[in-house]
């Protein structure tokens, strides 16, 4: 997050300079950029804090052998529409 921290500090400095000089052309776009950048940092930090094993697959079958399905160890195959049952 080092790059975004420096970028956000830069936006704050440009906002302060624009406000001190009375230049709205500096204040408005840098305020918008600061808000968007801060939102990106918040989202990145929230996603980064998730535990590694706490992910769910978008395509599930409702069976209890989810880990085996993920690794291709069950009798299910991945298709574009979801998992389908294969004969054994």
C-alpha positions, -999 to 999 in steps of 0.1 A, spaced: 0 0 0 31 22 -1 23 36 -35 -12 45 -27 -2 62 6 22 85 -13 -4 92 -40 -31 101 -13 -6 124 4 1 140 -29 -36 146 -35 -39 162 0 -10 185 -7 -24 196 -41 -58 202 -24 -41 223 3 -22 243 -22 -53 248 -44 -73 259 -14 -46 283 -2 -42 298 -37 -80 298 -43 -77 277 -75 -107 254 -77 -92 237 -108 -67 221 -84 -91 215 -55 -120 198 -72 -102 171 -93 -78 163 -65 -106 159 -40 -124 135 -64 -91 116 -69 -85 115 -31 -120 100 -25 -116 74 -52 -81 65 -41 -92 62 -5 -120 40 -15 -96 18 -34 -73 15 -4 -103 6 19 -114 -21 -5 -79 -35 -9 -74 -36 28 -107 -54 34 -100 -80 7 -64 -85 20 -76 -93 55 -97 -123 46 -84 -156 59 -67 -177 32 -91 -207 36 -123 -187 38 -131 -186 1 -161 -201 -16 -165 -213 -52 -190 -196 -74 -201 -229 -88 -212 -254 -61 -232 -286 -61 -244 -286 -25 -225 -318 -18 -203 -321 12 -172 -330 -8 -164 -295 -19 -126 -299 -15 -126 -330 -36 -145 -312 -63 -121 -284 -63 -91 -307 -68 -108 -330 -94 -111 -360 -70 -148 -365 -72 -172 -378 -98 -181 -342 -109 -168 -323 -138 -165 -285 -142 -187 -272 -170 -195 -236 -180 -229 -240 -165 -218 -256 -132 -210 -290 -119 -226 -320 -135 -228 -355 -122 -208 -381 -142 -215 -419 -142 -190 -439 -123 
